[in-house]
Amino acid sequence: MPRMLDVSDEVRAEIGDEEADRLLAGDNAPGSYDCTSCRTPGDSEQERTSTVLFIGDETAVLAFAHATCLPSQVVQVTEEQLRGAVKSITGDRVDLEPETIVPEQAVLGVTSGLVLIAGELHPALVVEPTGPIVRPGAVGAGDDFLPLLIEQGFMPATELADVPPVLHGWSVLLAMGQLHAVLQPGTNGGQPVAWWQAHQPLLVTDGWRAAANKHQQVLMFAAPVGSIGRQPREDLLRDALDKAAANGKLVAAALPLAGT
């Protein structure tokens, strides 16, 4: 039975006409699936379903989503993010080529919260890796997380007294009131790609979403591993941010809001 699948032109271009036609005919498409966006069950025989192609450095994975959650699209991710996405999609361990796996590779932890600056609440994302981030090709055990972000246009923050400047080309993607990704400029002026992609969309509070819609931007703060930690309350998160800033371990930027 033909599936109610949407295959966008960009997905078709990546997988080829033959594979796209097989999907549309129902040959290779699943009947039931777990939506890659909301993680609830879907049925491509009963409801419109989007094909979403995740492309990493060396691997590509085709996933499915409710058309009401995501349009059919190609999503550029890192190989590390792709492994996590596949685990989320299949629940299985994924074996890639041994040379592509870095033992205990750091992942980015993202926390949302409201930050008070100059008497006004601003929506913020706090990014802290689970381990040191080493510059590609570097030898040694240093941590280049902040220098890499500064090279991208993030500014060192020594205190949280003023809103950081807007970093054009970057954005925060909200869809259906949930946090999906932090996007960075594509290469050679191409389409934005995911710098960080939520394996499962993150819920944000009504207050956070209202502040994001009001300001049409989100403040992003980033710190090296061990600087912030998982804080259970926003006042404790603010204290940790202030401490990291005072210690010279914080960068920041205001990222335009994409979505609602």
C-alpha positions as CSV (number, residue, x, y, z in Angstrom):
1,M,0.0,0.0,0.0
2,P,1.4,3.4,-0.9
3,R,2.6,5.4,2.1
4,M,1.6,9.0,2.9
5,L,5.2,10.1,2.6
6,D,6.6,13.6,1.9
7,V,10.0,13.4,0.2
8,S,11.4,16.9,-0.3
9,D,13.5,17.8,-3.4
10,E,16.6,18.1,-1.2
11,V,16.1,14.7,0.3
12,R,15.4,13.2,-3.2
13,A,18.6,14.8,-4.4
14,E,20.6,13.1,-1.7
15,I,19.1,9.6,-1.8
16,G,18.4,9.5,-5.6
17,D,15.2,9.2,-7.6
18,E,15.2,5.4,-7.5
19,E,15.3,5.2,-3.7
20,A,12.8,8.1,-3.4
21,D,10.3,6.4,-5.7
22,R,10.7,3.1,-3.8
23,L,9.9,5.0,-0.5
24,L,6.8,6.6,-2.1
25,A,5.6,3.3,-3.4
26,G,5.9,1.8,0.1
27,D,8.7,-0.6,-0.7
28,N,11.2,0.6,1.8
29,A,9.1,2.8,4.1
30,P,8.0,1.5,7.5
31,G,4.3,1.4,8.4
32,S,4.7,2.4,12.0
33,Y,7.6,4.5,13.3
34,D,8.7,6.7,16.2
35,C,8.7,10.3,15.2
36,T,12.2,11.6,15.2
37,S,10.9,15.0,16.5
38,C,8.3,14.2,19.2
39,R,9.2,10.6,19.8
40,T,5.6,9.4,19.7
41,P,4.4,6.6,17.4
42,G,3.4,7.4,13.8
43,D,1.9,5.4,10.9
44,S,2.8,6.3,7.4
45,E,-0.3,4.5,6.1
46,Q,-2.6,6.6,8.2
47,E,-1.0,10.1,8.5
48,R,1.3,12.3,6.5
49,T,4.9,11.5,7.3
50,S,8.1,13.4,6.5
51,T,11.3,11.8,5.5
52,V,14.2,13.5,7.4
53,L,17.8,12.7,6.2
54,F,20.5,13.1,8.8
55,I,23.9,13.5,7.2
56,G,27.1,13.2,9.2
57,D,30.7,13.4,8.1
58,E,30.7,9.8,6.8
59,T,27.3,8.4,7.5
60,A,23.7,9.2,6.5
61,V,20.5,8.0,8.2
62,L,17.0,8.3,7.0
63,A,14.4,8.9,9.7
64,F,10.7,9.6,9.7
65,A,8.6,12.3,11.5
66,H,5.0,13.4,11.6
67,A,4.5,16.0,8.9
68,T,2.9,18.2,11.6
69,C,6.2,18.1,13.6
70,L,8.8,18.5,10.9
71,P,8.9,19.1,7.1
72,S,10.9,16.7,4.9
73,Q,14.4,18.0,5.0
74,V,18.1,17.3,5.1
75,V,19.8,18.0,8.5
76,Q,23.6,18.3,8.6
77,V,25.0,17.0,11.9
78,T,28.4,15.8,13.2
79,E,29.2,12.1,13.2
80,E,28.9,12.2,17.0
81,Q,25.4,13.7,16.9
82,L,24.4,11.3,14.2
83,R,25.3,8.3,16.4
84,G,23.2,9.8,19.2
85,A,20.3,10.4,16.8
86,V,20.5,6.8,15.5
87,K,20.4,5.5,19.1
88,S,17.4,7.7,19.7
89,I,15.7,6.5,16.5
90,T,16.4,2.8,16.9
91,G,17.3,2.2,20.5
92,D,20.3,0.2,19.3
93,R,24.0,0.6,19.6
94,V,25.5,1.8,16.3
95,D,28.8,0.5,15.1
96,L,30.7,2.9,12.8
97,E,34.1,2.4,11.3
98,P,36.6,2.1,14.2
99,E,38.7,5.1,13.1
100,T,35.7,7.4,13.3
101,I,35.1,6.6,17.0
102,V,36.9,8.7,19.6
103,P,36.8,7.1,23.1
104,E,34.7,9.0,25.5
105,Q,34.1,11.8,23.1
106,A,32.6,14.9,24.7
107,V,29.0,15.8,24.0
108,L,27.4,19.2,24.6
109,G,25.1,19.6,27.5
110,V,22.5,22.4,27.0
111,T,20.5,24.0,29.8
112,S,17.7,26.6,29.3
113,G,16.9,29.3,31.8
114,L,16.0,33.0,32.3
115,V,18.8,35.4,33.1
116,L,18.2,38.8,34.6
117,I,20.3,41.5,32.9
118,A,19.8,45.2,33.5
119,G,16.5,44.6,35.2
120,E,15.0,42.5,32.4
121,L,14.6,38.8,32.0
122,H,16.2,37.2,28.9
123,P,15.9,33.6,27.6
124,A,19.3,31.9,27.8
125,L,21.0,28.7,26.8
126,V,24.0,27.5,28.7
127,V,26.3,25.1,26.9
128,E,28.9,23.0,28.7
129,P,30.6,20.0,27.2
130,T,31.0,16.7,29.2
131,G,34.7,16.7,28.5
132,P,37.5,18.8,27.0
133,I,37.0,19.9,23.4
134,V,40.2,19.6,21.3
135,R,40.8,21.4,18.1
136,P,40.5,19.0,15.1
137,G,44.0,17.7,14.3
138,A,45.5,19.0,17.6
139,V,47.8,16.8,19.6
140,G,47.5,16.8,23.4
141,A,44.9,17.0,26.0
142,G,44.1,20.7,26.1
143,D,40.7,22.4,25.9
144,D,40.0,24.6,22.9
145,F,36.2,25.0,23.4
146,L,36.2,28.7,24.1
147,P,38.9,29.7,21.6
148,L,37.0,27.8,18.9
149,L,33.8,29.7,19.8
150,I,35.6,33.1,19.9
151,E,36.9,32.4,16.4
152,Q,33.2,32.0,15.4
153,G,32.4,35.4,16.8
154,F,31.4,34.7,20.4
155,M,32.7,37.3,22.9
156,P,34.4,36.7,26.2
157,A,32.1,37.7,29.1
158,T,33.7,38.9,32.2
159,E,30.4,39.8,33.8
160,L,26.7,39.6,33.1
161,A,26.0,43.3,33.2
162,D,25.0,43.9,29.5
163,V,23.3,41.9,26.8
164,P,26.0,40.4,24.5
165,P,26.1,41.5,20.9
166,V,24.1,39.7,18.2
167,L,26.0,37.0,16.3
168,H,24.5,37.2,12.8
169,G,24.3,33.9,10.9
170,W,23.7,31.9,14.0
171,S,20.2,31.2,15.3
172,V,18.2,29.2,17.8
173,L,15.5,27.0,16.3
174,L,12.2,26.7,18.1
175,A,9.5,24.6,16.6
176,M,6.1,24.0,18.2
177,G,7.3,25.6,21.4
178,Q,10.2,23.2,21.7
179,L,14.0,23.7,21.4
180,H,15.3,21.8,18.4
181,A,18.8,23.2,17.5
182,V,21.4,25.9,17.5
183,L,22.2,26.7,13.9
184,Q,25.5,28.1,12.5
185,P,26.3,29.5,9.1
186,G,26.8,26.9,6.3
187,T,30.0,26.8,4.4
188,N,30.4,29.2,1.5
189,G,27.2,31.0,2.3
190,G,25.1,27.8,2.1
191,Q,22.1,26.9,4.2
192,P,22.6,27.0,8.0
193,V,23.6,23.7,9.6
194,A,23.1,22.4,13.1
195,W,26.0,23.2,15.5
196,W,24.0,21.5,18.2
197,Q,20.9,19.3,17.5
198,A,18.6,18.0,20.2
199,H,18.1,14.2,19.8
200,Q,14.7,14.8,21.2
201,P,13.2,18.4,21.2
202,L,13.7,20.0,24.6
203,L,10.7,21.5,26.5
204,V,11.1,25.1,27.7
205,T,9.0,26.9,30.2
206,D,6.2,29.2,29.2
207,G,8.2,32.1,30.7
208,W,11.2,31.2,28.6
209,R,9.2,31.0,25.4
210,A,7.4,34.3,26.1
211,A,10.7,36.0,26.7
212,A,12.2,34.5,23.5
213,N,9.2,35.7,21.5
214,K,9.4,39.2,23.1
215,H,13.1,39.7,22.4
216,Q,13.2,37.6,19.2
217,Q,16.6,36.4,20.3
218,V,18.2,34.0,22.8
219,L,21.4,34.6,24.8
220,M,23.9,31.7,24.5
221,F,26.6,31.3,27.2
222,A,29.3,28.6,26.8
223,A,31.9,27.4,29.3
224,P,34.5,24.6,29.5
225,V,33.7,21.4,31.2
226,G,33.4,21.7,35.0
227,S,32.6,25.4,35.0
228,I,28.8,25.4,35.4
229,G,27.5,22.0,36.2
230,R,23.9,20.9,36.2
231,Q,22.1,23.5,38.4
232,P,18.6,22.6,39.6
233,R,17.4,26.3,40.0
234,E,17.8,29.4,37.9
235,D,19.3,31.4,40.8
236,L,22.0,28.7,41.2
237,L,22.6,28.7,37.4
238,R,23.1,32.5,37.6
239,D,25.6,32.2,40.4
240,A,27.5,29.6,38.4
241,L,27.5,31.9,35.3
242,D,28.8,34.8,37.4
243,K,31.6,32.7,38.8
244,A,32.6,31.4,35.4
245,A,32.6,34.9,34.0
246,A,34.7,36.2,36.9
247,N,37.2,33.3,36.3
248,G,37.5,34.1,32.5
249,K,35.7,30.9,31.5
250,L,32.6,32.2,29.8
251,V,31.8,33.4,26.2
252,A,28.5,34.7,25.1
253,A,26.4,36.0,22.1
254,A,22.8,36.9,21.4
255,L,21.4,34.5,18.7
256,P,18.4,35.5,16.6
257,L,15.3,33.3,17.2
258,A,14.2,31.0,14.3
259,G,10.7,29.6,14.7
260,T,8.2,30.3,17.5
